[in-house]
Amino acid sequence: MDEDHQGRPTRGKPQTFRLGNIVRIVSGPFVSFTGKIEGINQAKALLKVKVAIYGRNKPIKLNFADVENVSAS
């Protein structure tokens, strides 16, 4: 697996994200949590993902590289 300029592993093919998709967080403090995409910022490569934390849905901003697609809605 190759690495990007910040030392993070990169995937072979780019992922396509759509509103409503379910994603799994693969890095950071919320690793292995899943959530629903509520917003996409292509220019900054950021996603707003709603994640259930302690029974409450909280929006979290994540880089594209920090998540992987689980399913489409």
N, CA, C and O atoms as CSV, one atom per row, in Angstrom:
chain,resi,resn,atom,element,x,y,z
A,1,MET,N,N,0.848,-1.182,0.000
A,1,MET,CA,C,0.000,0.000,0.000
A,1,MET,C,C,0.888,1.239,0.000
A,1,MET,O,O,1.877,1.285,0.732
A,2,ASP,N,N,0.557,2.234,-0.801
A,2,ASP,CA,C,1.320,3.474,-0.863
A,2,ASP,C,C,0.911,4.393,0.276
A,2,ASP,O,O,-0.085,4.158,0.961
A,3,GLU,N,N,1.713,5.464,0.468
A,3,GLU,CA,C,1.390,6.451,1.487
A,3,GLU,C,C,1.283,7.818,0.840
A,3,GLU,O,O,1.962,8.104,-0.145
A,4,ASP,N,N,0.411,8.675,1.408
A,4,ASP,CA,C,0.315,10.031,0.898
A,4,ASP,C,C,1.407,10.894,1.520
A,4,ASP,O,O,2.252,10.383,2.256
A,5,HIS,N,N,1.403,12.191,1.235
A,5,HIS,CA,C,2.464,13.077,1.716
A,5,HIS,C,C,2.467,13.260,3.229
A,5,HIS,O,O,3.444,13.778,3.771
A,6,GLN,N,N,1.409,12.853,3.932
A,6,GLN,CA,C,1.371,12.951,5.388
A,6,GLN,C,C,1.594,11.602,6.054
A,6,GLN,O,O,1.425,11.483,7.268
A,7,GLY,N,N,1.972,10.574,5.279
A,7,GLY,CA,C,2.285,9.279,5.855
A,7,GLY,C,C,1.098,8.367,6.066
A,7,GLY,O,O,1.251,7.273,6.610
A,8,ARG,N,N,-0.095,8.797,5.641
A,8,ARG,CA,C,-1.280,7.948,5.783
A,8,ARG,C,C,-1.348,6.972,4.623
A,8,ARG,O,O,-0.976,7.326,3.505
A,9,PRO,N,N,-1.815,5.749,4.860
A,9,PRO,CA,C,-1.960,4.805,3.748
A,9,PRO,C,C,-3.009,5.290,2.757
A,9,PRO,O,O,-4.020,5.869,3.153
A,10,THR,N,N,-2.772,5.058,1.481
A,10,THR,CA,C,-3.747,5.409,0.453
A,10,THR,C,C,-4.326,4.139,-0.143
A,10,THR,O,O,-3.680,3.091,-0.127
A,11,ARG,N,N,-5.519,4.227,-0.660
A,11,ARG,CA,C,-6.188,3.090,-1.256
A,11,ARG,C,C,-5.911,3.076,-2.755
A,11,ARG,O,O,-5.551,4.100,-3.335
A,12,GLY,N,N,-6.078,1.919,-3.375
A,12,GLY,CA,C,-5.820,1.763,-4.797
A,12,GLY,C,C,-6.725,2.602,-5.667
A,12,GLY,O,O,-6.255,3.210,-6.629
A,13,LYS,N,N,-8.031,2.657,-5.358
A,13,LYS,CA,C,-8.946,3.437,-6.179
A,13,LYS,C,C,-9.667,4.460,-5.302
A,13,LYS,O,O,-9.941,4.188,-4.133
A,14,PRO,N,N,-9.979,5.639,-5.861
A,14,PRO,CA,C,-10.664,6.656,-5.068
A,14,PRO,C,C,-12.104,6.228,-4.753
A,14,PRO,O,O,-12.748,5.527,-5.534
A,15,GLN,N,N,-12.577,6.664,-3.607
A,15,GLN,CA,C,-13.945,6.333,-3.196
A,15,GLN,C,C,-14.895,7.434,-3.663
A,15,GLN,O,O,-14.508,8.597,-3.776
A,16,THR,N,N,-16.131,7.054,-3.929
A,16,THR,CA,C,-17.173,8.007,-4.277
A,16,THR,C,C,-18.145,8.078,-3.112
A,16,THR,O,O,-18.677,7.056,-2.678
A,17,PHE,N,N,-18.377,9.279,-2.606
A,17,PHE,CA,C,-19.280,9.470,-1.477
A,17,PHE,C,C,-20.531,10.186,-1.947
A,17,PHE,O,O,-20.467,11.087,-2.783
A,18,ARG,N,N,-21.677,9.778,-1.402
A,18,ARG,CA,C,-22.959,10.420,-1.704
A,18,ARG,C,C,-23.706,10.659,-0.397
A,18,ARG,O,O,-23.533,9.928,0.578
A,19,LEU,N,N,-24.543,11.699,-0.395
A,19,LEU,CA,C,-25.361,11.985,0.781
A,19,LEU,C,C,-26.206,10.767,1.121
A,19,LEU,O,O,-26.798,10.151,0.236
A,20,GLY,N,N,-26.261,10.423,2.389
A,20,GLY,CA,C,-27.062,9.292,2.841
A,20,GLY,C,C,-26.307,7.985,2.915
A,20,GLY,O,O,-26.802,7.029,3.512
A,21,ASN,N,N,-25.096,7.907,2.314
A,21,ASN,CA,C,-24.303,6.678,2.406
A,21,ASN,C,C,-23.896,6.410,3.853
A,21,ASN,O,O,-23.724,7.335,4.648
A,22,ILE,N,N,-23.748,5.141,4.173
A,22,ILE,CA,C,-23.234,4.737,5.479
A,22,ILE,C,C,-21.739,4.492,5.326
A,22,ILE,O,O,-21.303,3.784,4.418
A,23,VAL,N,N,-20.948,5.093,6.237
A,23,VAL,CA,C,-19.502,4.943,6.196
A,23,VAL,C,C,-18.990,4.464,7.551
A,23,VAL,O,O,-19.630,4.666,8.583
A,24,ARG,N,N,-17.814,3.820,7.522
A,24,ARG,CA,C,-17.130,3.381,8.741
A,24,ARG,C,C,-15.884,4.243,8.900
A,24,ARG,O,O,-15.147,4.455,7.937
A,25,ILE,N,N,-15.648,4.737,10.104
A,25,ILE,CA,C,-14.469,5.548,10.384
A,25,ILE,C,C,-13.283,4.608,10.572
A,25,ILE,O,O,-13.355,3.654,11.348
A,26,VAL,N,N,-12.188,4.883,9.856
A,26,VAL,CA,C,-11.030,3.981,9.879
A,26,VAL,C,C,-9.810,4.577,10.578
A,26,VAL,O,O,-8.804,3.887,10.743
A,27,SER,N,N,-9.876,5.847,10.994
A,27,SER,CA,C,-8.765,6.431,11.733
A,27,SER,C,C,-9.272,7.536,12.642
A,27,SER,O,O,-10.349,8.092,12.426
A,28,GLY,N,N,-8.486,7.848,13.660
A,28,GLY,CA,C,-8.856,8.890,14.605
A,28,GLY,C,C,-9.521,8.329,15.847
A,28,GLY,O,O,-9.575,7.113,16.027
A,29,PRO,N,N,-10.031,9.207,16.709
A,29,PRO,CA,C,-10.591,8.767,17.991
A,29,PRO,C,C,-11.899,7.985,17.876
A,29,PRO,O,O,-12.288,7.299,18.822
A,30,PHE,N,N,-12.580,8.077,16.740
A,30,PHE,CA,C,-13.860,7.381,16.570
A,30,PHE,C,C,-13.735,6.168,15.652
A,30,PHE,O,O,-14.712,5.766,15.020
A,31,VAL,N,N,-12.540,5.584,15.575
A,31,VAL,CA,C,-12.290,4.438,14.706
A,31,VAL,C,C,-13.296,3.327,14.985
A,31,VAL,O,O,-13.605,3.045,16.142
A,32,SER,N,N,-13.803,2.701,13.938
A,32,SER,CA,C,-14.786,1.610,13.921
A,32,SER,C,C,-16.229,2.065,14.144
A,32,SER,O,O,-17.142,1.243,14.063
A,33,PHE,N,N,-16.461,3.348,14.423
A,33,PHE,CA,C,-17.833,3.856,14.476
A,33,PHE,C,C,-18.369,3.927,13.055
A,33,PHE,O,O,-17.605,4.102,12.106
A,34,THR,N,N,-19.683,3.791,12.909
A,34,THR,CA,C,-20.310,3.992,11.610
A,34,THR,C,C,-21.274,5.170,11.710
A,34,THR,O,O,-21.778,5.491,12.786
A,35,GLY,N,N,-21.521,5.804,10.569
A,35,GLY,CA,C,-22.426,6.939,10.553
A,35,GLY,C,C,-22.929,7.206,9.152
A,35,GLY,O,O,-22.501,6.577,8.185
A,36,LYS,N,N,-23.850,8.154,9.065
A,36,LYS,CA,C,-24.496,8.505,7.800
A,36,LYS,C,C,-23.962,9.847,7.318
A,36,LYS,O,O,-23.866,10.800,8.092
A,37,ILE,N,N,-23.614,9.918,6.029
A,37,ILE,CA,C,-23.102,11.162,5.456
A,37,ILE,C,C,-24.236,12.183,5.361
A,37,ILE,O,O,-25.271,11.927,4.745
A,38,GLU,N,N,-24.021,13.348,5.986
A,38,GLU,CA,C,-25.013,14.424,5.984
A,38,GLU,C,C,-24.554,15.616,5.142
A,38,GLU,O,O,-25.368,16.462,4.772
A,39,GLY,N,N,-23.255,15.687,4.839
A,39,GLY,CA,C,-22.737,16.794,4.042
A,39,GLY,C,C,-21.408,16.424,3.414
A,39,GLY,O,O,-20.649,15.623,3.959
A,40,ILE,N,N,-21.132,17.023,2.247
A,40,ILE,CA,C,-19.891,16.746,1.515
A,40,ILE,C,C,-19.296,18.070,1.053
A,40,ILE,O,O,-19.987,18.888,0.445
A,41,ASN,N,N,-18.013,18.279,1.342
A,41,ASN,CA,C,-17.279,19.441,0.851
A,41,ASN,C,C,-16.158,18.925,-0.040
A,41,ASN,O,O,-15.092,18.551,0.448
A,42,GLN,N,N,-16.403,18.907,-1.350
A,42,GLN,CA,C,-15.432,18.388,-2.312
A,42,GLN,C,C,-14.149,19.221,-2.311
A,42,GLN,O,O,-13.057,18.662,-2.411
A,43,ALA,N,N,-14.262,20.542,-2.199
A,43,ALA,CA,C,-13.100,21.423,-2.277
A,43,ALA,C,C,-12.083,21.131,-1.170
A,43,ALA,O,O,-10.875,21.183,-1.400
A,44,LYS,N,N,-12.577,20.824,0.027
A,44,LYS,CA,C,-11.690,20.544,1.165
A,44,LYS,C,C,-11.557,19.054,1.458
A,44,LYS,O,O,-10.845,18.672,2.386
A,45,ALA,N,N,-12.230,18.207,0.681
A,45,ALA,CA,C,-12.219,16.747,0.881
A,45,ALA,C,C,-12.681,16.383,2.289
A,45,ALA,O,O,-12.060,15.566,2.969
A,46,LEU,N,N,-13.796,17.010,2.720
A,46,LEU,CA,C,-14.352,16.761,4.050
A,46,LEU,C,C,-15.771,16.220,3.946
A,46,LEU,O,O,-16.521,16.547,3.026
A,47,LEU,N,N,-16.118,15.378,4.922
A,47,LEU,CA,C,-17.472,14.865,5.051
A,47,LEU,C,C,-18.035,15.272,6.404
A,47,LEU,O,O,-17.299,15.338,7.389
A,48,LYS,N,N,-19.330,15.546,6.460
A,48,LYS,CA,C,-20.013,15.699,7.743
A,48,LYS,C,C,-20.802,14.421,7.938
A,48,LYS,O,O,-21.716,14.122,7.170
A,49,VAL,N,N,-20.442,13.661,8.977
A,49,VAL,CA,C,-21.031,12.350,9.234
A,49,VAL,C,C,-21.731,12.381,10.583
A,49,VAL,O,O,-21.143,12.807,11.577
A,50,LYS,N,N,-22.997,11.927,10.628
A,50,LYS,CA,C,-23.726,11.812,11.895
A,50,LYS,C,C,-23.415,10.462,12.512
A,50,LYS,O,O,-23.673,9.417,11.914
A,51,VAL,N,N,-22.850,10.495,13.730
A,51,VAL,CA,C,-22.430,9.291,14.430
A,51,VAL,C,C,-23.147,9.243,15.778
A,51,VAL,O,O,-23.255,10.257,16.467
A,52,ALA,N,N,-23.638,8.057,16.149
A,52,ALA,CA,C,-24.291,7.886,17.453
A,52,ALA,C,C,-23.216,7.725,18.523
A,52,ALA,O,O,-22.483,6.737,18.542
A,53,ILE,N,N,-23.136,8.720,19.421
A,53,ILE,CA,C,-22.178,8.689,20.521
A,53,ILE,C,C,-22.973,8.817,21.816
A,53,ILE,O,O,-23.668,9.810,22.035
A,54,TYR,N,N,-22.865,7.812,22.663
A,54,TYR,CA,C,-23.627,7.760,23.922
A,54,TYR,C,C,-25.121,7.964,23.679
A,54,TYR,O,O,-25.793,8.654,24.446
A,55,GLY,N,N,-25.635,7.361,22.614
A,55,GLY,CA,C,-27.056,7.401,22.335
A,55,GLY,C,C,-27.550,8.670,21.660
A,55,GLY,O,O,-28.752,8.815,21.435
A,56,ARG,N,N,-26.658,9.588,21.335
A,56,ARG,CA,C,-27.054,10.831,20.665
A,56,ARG,C,C,-26.325,10.940,19.338
A,56,ARG,O,O,-25.140,10.616,19.249
A,57,ASN,N,N,-27.028,11.395,18.303
A,57,ASN,CA,C,-26.411,11.599,17.000
A,57,ASN,C,C,-25.665,12.922,16.986
A,57,ASN,O,O,-26.254,13.983,17.195
A,58,LYS,N,N,-24.364,12.849,16.737
A,58,LYS,CA,C,-23.519,14.035,16.700
A,58,LYS,C,C,-22.871,14.153,15.329
A,58,LYS,O,O,-22.389,13.153,14.796
A,59,PRO,N,N,-22.846,15.347,14.742
A,59,PRO,CA,C,-22.151,15.525,13.463
A,59,PRO,C,C,-20.647,15.635,13.705
A,59,PRO,O,O,-20.206,16.342,14.611
A,60,ILE,N,N,-19.869,14.928,12.889
A,60,ILE,CA,C,-18.407,14.957,12.985
A,60,ILE,C,C,-17.865,15.257,11.596
A,60,ILE,O,O,-18.325,14.680,10.612
A,61,LYS,N,N,-16.888,16.159,11.510
A,61,LYS,CA,C,-16.239,16.461,10.229
A,61,LYS,C,C,-15.027,15.554,10.088
A,61,LYS,O,O,-14.182,15.487,10.981
A,62,LEU,N,N,-14.947,14.852,8.952
A,62,LEU,CA,C,-13.886,13.892,8.695
A,62,LEU,C,C,-13.326,14.069,7.295
A,62,LEU,O,O,-14.041,14.464,6.375
A,63,ASN,N,N,-12.042,13.776,7.140
A,63,ASN,CA,C,-11.422,13.756,5.808
A,63,ASN,C,C,-11.900,12.531,5.052
A,63,ASN,O,O,-12.299,11.534,5.654
A,64,PHE,N,N,-11.859,12.610,3.725
A,64,PHE,CA,C,-12.229,11.461,2.904
A,64,PHE,C,C,-11.393,10.239,3.271
A,64,PHE,O,O,-11.907,9.120,3.274
A,65,ALA,N,N,-10.109,10.438,3.581
A,65,ALA,CA,C,-9.203,9.325,3.882
A,65,ALA,C,C,-9.512,8.660,5.225
A,65,ALA,O,O,-9.023,7.562,5.492
A,66,ASP,N,N,-10.317,9.310,6.073
A,66,ASP,CA,C,-10.606,8.776,7.406
A,66,ASP,C,C,-11.797,7.830,7.433
A,66,ASP,O,O,-12.115,7.275,8.485
A,67,VAL,N,N,-12.472,7.632,6.284
A,67,VAL,CA,C,-13.661,6.784,6.252
A,67,VAL,C,C,-13.616,5.829,5.069
A,67,VAL,O,O,-12.868,6.033,4.113
A,68,GLU,N,N,-14.435,4.776,5.154
A,68,GLU,CA,C,-14.634,3.864,4.022
A,68,GLU,C,C,-16.122,3.608,3.881
A,68,GLU,O,O,-16.851,3.569,4.872
A,69,ASN,N,N,-16.571,3.432,2.642
A,69,ASN,CA,C,-17.980,3.155,2.377
A,69,ASN,C,C,-18.375,1.798,2.939
A,69,ASN,O,O,-17.640,0.821,2.793
A,70,VAL,N,N,-19.533,1.739,3.581
A,70,VAL,CA,C,-20.101,0.473,4.035
A,70,VAL,C,C,-21.246,0.093,3.124
A,70,VAL,O,O,-21.312,-1.038,2.641
A,71,SER,N,N,-22.165,1.046,2.881
A,71,SER,CA,C,-23.286,0.781,1.987
A,71,SER,C,C,-23.844,2.099,1.461
A,71,SER,O,O,-23.625,3.166,2.036
A,72,ALA,N,N,-24.561,1.994,0.367
A,72,ALA,CA,C,-25.241,3.156,-0.208
A,72,ALA,C,C,-26.688,3.129,0.256
A,72,ALA,O,O,-27.247,2.069,0.539
A,73,SER,N,N,-27.282,4.310,0.329
A,73,SER,CA,C,-28.695,4.358,0.755
A,73,SER,C,C,-29.628,4.227,-0.404
A,73,SER,O,O,-30.846,4.247,-0.223
